[in-house]
C-alpha cells in the first residue's frame, strides 16, 4: 500500500469514527453516506463496508427499514466475503420490502435478484 493510499485510508477511518460519534438522525445518515462513498472512490473497501454497515444499523435503530435497500446493496458490493452480518442484512432488506409500499415493483425485483445471486444461490427465474 502506497503512502498516499495509506493516508487516504487513515482519513477515511477518522471520518468514519467521527460519524459514529454523532447522534442518530439525518446528519449522521448523511455523513455515513458521504464517508462510505468517499471510501469507495478511494478504493478503501474495508472502510466503505464498515460505513455502509453502520448506516444499516442506524436505519434499523431509527425504525426506517424501508431505507435499507441501497446500503445493503452497497455492503454486498463492498464485501469480499459473505458473512453472517451480510446474510442478516439481506433478511432485513427483504422484510422491509414486504413491509412498505415505498418500494416499486421493478426496484423490488432488482433487489431480490441481486440478493439471491449474492447469497450464492441459484438466481431467480426471469420475469416476462
C-alpha positions as CSV (number, residue, x, y, z in Angstrom):
1,X,0.0,0.0,0.0
2,X,1.4,3.4,-1.0
3,X,1.9,6.2,1.4
4,X,-0.7,8.3,-0.2
5,X,-3.3,5.5,-0.2
6,X,-2.5,4.8,3.4
7,X,-3.1,8.4,4.3
8,X,-6.4,8.4,2.5
9,X,-7.5,5.3,4.3
10,X,-6.5,6.8,7.7
11,X,-8.5,9.9,6.8
12,X,-11.5,7.7,5.9
13,X,-11.2,5.8,9.1
14,X,-11.1,9.1,11.1
15,X,-14.1,10.4,9.3
16,X,-16.0,7.2,10.0
17,X,-15.1,7.4,13.7
18,X,-16.4,11.0,13.8
19,X,-19.6,9.9,12.1
20,X,-20.1,7.1,14.6
21,X,-19.8,9.6,17.4
22,X,-22.7,11.6,16.0
23,X,-26.2,11.0,17.4
24,X,-28.7,9.1,15.3
25,X,-30.5,11.2,12.8
26,X,-30.3,12.7,9.3
27,X,-26.9,14.4,9.9
28,X,-25.4,11.1,10.9
29,X,-27.1,9.3,7.9
30,X,-25.7,11.9,5.5
31,X,-22.2,11.8,7.0
32,X,-22.1,7.9,6.9
33,X,-23.3,8.0,3.2
34,X,-20.6,10.6,2.4
35,X,-17.8,8.6,4.2
36,X,-18.9,5.4,2.5
37,X,-19.0,7.0,-1.0
38,X,-15.6,8.6,-0.4
39,X,-14.0,5.4,0.8
40,X,-15.4,3.6,-2.2
41,X,-14.0,6.2,-4.5
42,X,-10.6,5.8,-2.8
43,X,-10.7,2.1,-3.2
44,X,-10.9,1.6,0.5
45,X,-13.3,-1.4,0.5
46,X,-12.9,-2.1,4.2
47,X,-13.9,1.4,5.4
48,X,-16.7,1.6,2.9
49,X,-18.1,-1.7,4.1
50,X,-17.9,-0.5,7.7
51,X,-19.6,2.7,6.9
52,X,-22.4,1.1,4.9
53,X,-22.9,-1.5,7.7
54,X,-23.1,1.4,10.2
55,X,-25.7,3.1,8.1
56,X,-27.8,-0.1,8.0
57,X,-27.6,-0.3,11.8
58,X,-28.6,3.4,12.1
59,X,-31.7,2.8,9.9
60,X,-32.6,-0.2,12.0
61,X,-32.3,1.7,15.3
62,X,-34.4,4.5,13.7
63,X,-37.2,2.2,12.7
64,X,-36.6,3.1,9.0
65,X,-36.2,-0.4,7.4
66,X,-37.5,1.0,4.1
67,X,-34.2,2.8,3.8
68,X,-32.1,-0.4,4.0
69,X,-32.1,-1.2,0.3
70,X,-29.2,0.9,-1.0
71,X,-26.9,0.4,2.0
72,X,-27.5,-3.3,1.9
73,X,-26.7,-3.5,-1.8
74,X,-23.6,-1.3,-1.3
75,X,-22.5,-3.6,1.6
76,X,-22.8,-6.6,-0.7
77,X,-20.7,-4.9,-3.4
78,X,-18.1,-3.7,-1.0
79,X,-17.8,-7.1,0.8
80,X,-15.2,-9.6,-0.2
81,X,-16.9,-12.4,1.6
82,X,-20.4,-13.4,2.5
83,X,-20.6,-13.4,6.3
84,X,-23.4,-13.7,8.9
85,X,-23.8,-9.9,9.2
86,X,-24.5,-9.6,5.5
87,X,-26.9,-12.5,5.5
88,X,-28.8,-10.8,8.3
89,X,-28.9,-7.5,6.4
90,X,-30.3,-9.3,3.4
91,X,-33.0,-10.7,5.5
92,X,-33.8,-7.2,6.9
93,X,-34.0,-5.8,3.4
94,X,-36.4,-8.4,2.3
95,X,-38.5,-7.9,5.4
96,X,-38.5,-4.2,4.7
97,X,-39.6,-4.8,1.1
98,X,-42.6,-6.7,2.3
99,X,-43.5,-4.1,4.9
100,X,-43.6,-0.9,2.9
101,X,-45.4,0.5,-0.1
102,X,-42.5,2.8,-0.8
103,X,-40.6,0.3,-2.9
104,X,-41.6,0.0,-6.5
105,X,-42.1,-3.4,-8.2
106,X,-39.1,-3.0,-10.5
107,X,-36.9,-2.0,-7.6
108,X,-38.1,-5.0,-5.6
109,X,-37.4,-7.4,-8.4
110,X,-33.9,-5.9,-8.9
111,X,-33.2,-6.1,-5.2
112,X,-34.4,-9.7,-4.8
113,X,-32.5,-10.8,-7.9
114,X,-29.3,-9.2,-6.6
115,X,-29.8,-10.6,-3.1
116,X,-30.4,-14.2,-4.2
117,X,-27.4,-14.0,-6.6
118,X,-25.2,-12.5,-3.9
119,X,-26.1,-15.3,-1.5
120,X,-24.5,-17.9,-3.7
121,X,-27.9,-19.5,-4.6
122,X,-29.4,-20.0,-8.0
123,X,-30.7,-16.7,-9.4
124,X,-34.5,-16.3,-9.6
125,X,-36.3,-17.0,-12.8
126,X,-36.5,-14.2,-15.3
127,X,-39.6,-12.1,-15.3
128,X,-41.6,-11.8,-18.6
